[in-house]
Amino acid sequence: MRIIAGTLRSRRLEAPAGLATRPTSDRLRETLFNVLAPRIEGAAFLDLYAGSGAVGLEALSRGAARVDFVERAPAALDVLRANLARLGVNAGYRVHAGSVRTVLDRIAKIAAFDLVFLDPPYEAAQDYAATLETLSGKATGLLTAGAMVIAEHRRKERLEDQYAGLVRTRLLEQGDAALSFYAMAKKNEAEE
């Protein structure tokens, strides 16, 4: 695994050992950031289920103003912190240790994000709906006007077209993985 582009381009990243954490592939990350390119400079980026931090680190490398990483697994947190140190990243980020739901409840009062990426473990399929509904529902303070939420998931696992106020605007499939892009529905769309 490596950083694809930006100030940290070609720098190597470590991943947690074992199969519990499944890092986003370099190719899929490149596809994701090709889509996000016009929005990433100066953005507030939230990396949920961060694992090694590869996606959030790519965002920092490409000019995000700040990245908040959320991860609960101790082994993944150790690797994430080691990757930050190895790359010499010492500003522009926060690491939140804990469950996504707990951290979202806590940071909704203090931060809003332009871009949110979530990639729960594939076997935790219920986390997709819970997290997407939290982002658009009770924690709406987490999203800026015009925010985009992206969920990485198995290609075979279809996510809903809408979760509360979030509506899917795009679906990209690559190999066994897919990226679903969501935005807040406009008032009249949400009422339909």
C-alpha positions in Angstrom: 0.0 0.0 0.0 1.2 3.5 -0.8 0.0 7.1 -1.1 -1.1 7.6 -4.7 -0.6 11.4 -5.2 0.1 14.7 -3.5 2.8 15.8 -1.1 3.2 12.3 0.3 3.1 10.6 -3.1 4.7 7.1 -3.3 5.3 6.8 0.4 4.6 3.3 1.7 1.9 2.5 4.4 1.6 -0.4 6.7 -1.6 -2.3 7.2 -2.8 -4.2 10.3 -2.0 -7.9 10.2 -4.8 -10.4 9.7 -8.1 -10.3 7.9 -10.0 -8.2 10.4 -9.0 -5.0 8.6 -9.3 -4.8 4.8 -7.5 -1.8 3.5 -8.9 0.1 0.5 -6.8 -1.0 -2.5 -4.5 1.5 -4.2 -6.6 1.2 -7.4 -9.9 1.9 -5.7 -8.4 4.8 -3.7 -7.1 6.3 -7.0 -10.6 6.0 -8.5 -12.1 7.6 -5.3 -9.8 10.5 -5.4 -10.2 11.1 -9.1 -13.8 11.7 -8.4 -13.1 13.9 -5.3 -10.3 15.9 -6.9 -12.3 19.1 -7.4 -13.5 19.0 -3.8 -10.5 17.9 -1.8 -8.4 21.0 -1.5 -9.1 22.7 1.8 -11.8 20.2 2.7 -12.6 18.8 6.2 -12.5 15.0 5.7 -13.9 12.4 8.1 -12.4 8.9 7.7 -14.7 6.4 9.5 -13.6 2.9 10.3 -10.1 4.2 9.3 -8.0 1.1 9.8 -4.5 1.9 8.6 -5.6 5.5 7.7 -4.8 5.1 4.0 -7.9 7.0 2.8 -7.5 9.9 5.2 -3.8 10.1 4.6 -4.4 10.2 0.9 -6.8 13.1 1.6 -4.1 15.0 3.6 -1.6 14.3 0.9 -3.9 15.8 -1.7 -4.6 19.0 0.2 -7.4 18.4 2.7 -7.3 21.1 5.4 -7.9 18.5 8.1 -8.7 14.8 8.6 -10.5 13.2 11.5 -9.8 9.4 11.8 -12.2 7.2 13.7 -11.2 3.6 14.6 -11.9 1.3 17.5 -9.6 -1.7 17.0 -6.4 -1.3 19.0 -4.2 -3.0 16.4 -5.5 -0.8 13.7 -5.1 2.3 15.9 -1.4 1.3 16.5 -0.8 1.0 12.7 -2.7 4.3 12.0 -0.6 6.2 14.5 2.6 4.5 13.2 1.7 5.5 9.6 1.2 9.1 10.7 4.6 9.1 12.5 6.4 7.4 9.6 5.1 9.9 7.1 6.0 12.8 9.4 2.4 14.1 9.6 2.2 16.1 12.8 -0.6 18.6 12.1 -4.0 18.7 10.4 -5.5 15.6 11.9 -7.2 14.1 14.9 -7.4 10.4 15.8 -10.6 9.4 17.7 -10.4 6.0 19.4 -13.8 4.4 19.9 -16.9 3.2 18.1 -18.1 5.2 15.2 -21.5 5.9 16.8 -20.0 7.1 20.0 -17.5 9.4 18.3 -20.1 10.8 15.9 -22.3 11.7 18.8 -19.4 13.4 20.5 -17.9 15.4 17.5 -21.3 16.4 16.0 -21.3 19.3 18.4 -17.8 20.6 17.5 -17.1 19.8 13.8 -18.6 19.6 10.4 -17.2 17.8 7.4 -17.2 18.4 3.6 -16.3 14.8 2.8 -17.0 11.6 4.8 -15.7 8.2 3.9 -16.9 5.0 5.6 -15.7 1.5 5.1 -17.0 -0.8 7.9 -15.8 -4.4 8.0 -17.8 -6.2 5.3 -19.2 -8.6 7.8 -20.7 -5.7 9.8 -23.3 -4.9 7.1 -25.7 -3.3 9.7 -23.1 -0.6 10.3 -23.7 0.9 6.8 -27.3 1.7 7.5 -26.7 2.8 11.1 -23.8 5.1 10.1 -25.5 6.6 7.1 -28.7 7.3 9.0 -26.7 8.9 11.8 -24.9 11.1 9.4 -28.1 12.4 7.8 -30.4 12.2 10.9 -29.7 13.2 14.4 -26.2 14.3 13.7 -26.8 16.5 10.8 -24.4 19.1 12.2 -21.7 16.7 11.0 -22.2 17.6 7.4 -21.5 21.0 5.7 -23.9 22.3 3.0 -23.0 20.3 -0.1 -21.2 17.6 1.8 -20.5 14.2 0.1 -20.6 10.9 1.9 -18.9 7.9 0.3 -19.4 4.3 1.4 -17.1 1.5 0.2 -18.8 -1.9 0.2 -18.9 -5.3 -1.5 -20.0 -5.0 -5.1 -22.6 -7.8 -4.3 -23.9 -6.0 -1.3 -26.3 -3.4 -2.5 -26.8 -0.4 -0.3 -30.1 1.5 -0.3 -30.6 4.5 -2.6 -31.5 6.6 0.4 -30.8 6.7 4.1 -32.9 9.3 5.9 -31.9 12.5 4.2 -28.9 11.1 2.2 -29.6 10.1 -1.4 -27.2 8.1 -3.6 -26.0 10.2 -6.5 -23.4 7.8 -8.0 -22.3 4.2 -7.8 -18.9 3.1 -9.0 -17.9 -0.6 -9.2 -14.4 -1.9 -9.4 -13.5 -5.6 -9.0 -15.3 -7.0 -5.9 -15.7 -3.5 -4.4 -18.0 -0.6 -5.0 -18.3 3.0 -4.0 -21.7 4.6 -3.3 -21.7 8.4 -3.2 -24.4 10.2 -1.2 -25.5 13.8 -0.8 -28.2 15.4 1.3 -31.5 15.4 -0.5 -33.0 18.7 -1.4 -36.2 19.6 0.6 -38.7 18.5 -2.1 -36.7 15.2 -2.8 -36.8 14.3 0.9 -40.5 14.8 1.1 -41.3 12.5 -1.8 
